[in-house]
Amino acid sequence: MASFSATSAGVEGFRIIKSHPGTIAVWAGVNILITVLVLGLMFGILGGSVFADLQALEAASASESPDFSQIWPMFRALGGVILLILPVAIVAGAMLQAAVNRVVLRPDEKSPGFLRLGMDEVRVFLVQFILWLLAVVLIGLLAVGLGALGQISGWLVFFGVLGAIVLVVFLAVRLSLAIPQTFATRRLNLFGSFGLTKGNFWGIFGAYALAVACYLVIAIAVAIVFGVIAAVIGGVMAATAMSGGEVNPSALGPMMGAFGAAQIVNLLLQAVLGAVALAIFGGPPAAIYKALSGETAAEVF
């Protein structure tokens, strides 16, 4: 039986980051483009009052007697934005997910960021979509079951929730190799992951837990660094803007400029963090599949 190292698989993402820093930069660039596109569409369709409209929508929805004549136009505008964004998000998501598998399973297929658009991406999207549907159905059934248990006893609900969590984690681990297997074999293969993961549940779970822990450390560190920078900039600019207890109008321009610069830095950090997350979370399943399949990338094809 083929085996793998849980520790090695869990840090596969860091090997990707170390070996392909340019690829991480490309993925971060894609994240930035998507964010800019989303913001551009929101402001283009909803206008400059987008934030005020969202606040008004939230307030109207929370009202006991909402005025649907005011809510409906905003819903319709937001729906138009979502319909425009959704295809872009689907294509970009499939390309990025296929790219991280390509780095591990087909490293010879060079391209900027290992990004391509073809049948590999279509198959990756189909597997993602099917798994998402299965998750929705499973969660719905579990919610109905827990609701029925709630009519009997609160303790039954407690143990039911624990059982539901165990079931969801178990299925998530057992199905986690569906995307890399589909990508590697160039055939839609949803349940072949069960065969590969049989007898390896705890090792795979440990690898994923290690990846999650590593990402949390990075995310917390980035949040702290940005928080400190934002606090320092905000404090300095606020002190500069105030003169003798009154606002200095001439300082408002630089203060807004500093605020805008902080938001740009935040956008860049979030884009890089997203690219790092893709490597950290996408690398382990691909590495585990490669080890458990007992085949090299050349032998698979």
Stockholm file with secondary structure:
# STOCKHOLM 1.0

chainA/1-301         MASFSATSAGVEGFRIIKSHPGTIAVWAGVNILITVLVLGLMFGILGGSVFADLQALEAASASESPDFSQIWPMFRALGGVILLILPVAIVAGAMLQAAVNRVVLRPDEKSPGFLRLGMDEVRVFLVQFILWLLAVVLIGLLAVGLGALGQISGWLVFFGVLGAIVLVVFLAVRLSLAIPQTFATRRLNLFGSFGLTKGNFWGIFGAYALAVACYLVIAIAVAIVFGVIAAVIGGVMAATAMSGGEVNPSALGPMMGAFGAAQIVNLLLQAVLGAVALAIFGGPPAAIYKALSGETAAEVF
#=GR chainA/1-301 SS CCCCCHHHHHTHHHHHHHHCHHHHHHHHHHHHHHHHHHHHHHHHHHCTTHHHHHHHHHHHHHSSSCCHHHHHHHHHHHHHHHHHHHHHHHHHHHHHHHHHHHHHHCTTSCCGGGCCCSHHHHHHHHHHHHHHHHHHHHHHHHHHHHHHHHTTCHHHHHHHHHHHHHHHHHHHHHTTTHHHHHHHHTSCCSSHHHHHHTTCHHHHHHHHHHHHHHHHHHHHHHHHHHHHHHHHHHHHHHHHHEETTEECHHHHHHHHHHHHHHHHHHHHHHHHHHHHHHHHHHHHHHHHHHHHHTCCHHHHC
#=GC SS_cons         CCCCCHHHHHTHHHHHHHHCHHHHHHHHHHHHHHHHHHHHHHHHHHCTTHHHHHHHHHHHHHSSSCCHHHHHHHHHHHHHHHHHHHHHHHHHHHHHHHHHHHHHHCTTSCCGGGCCCSHHHHHHHHHHHHHHHHHHHHHHHHHHHHHHHHTTCHHHHHHHHHHHHHHHHHHHHHTTTHHHHHHHHTSCCSSHHHHHHTTCHHHHHHHHHHHHHHHHHHHHHHHHHHHHHHHHHHHHHHHHHEETTEECHHHHHHHHHHHHHHHHHHHHHHHHHHHHHHHHHHHHHHHHHHHHHTCCHHHHC
//
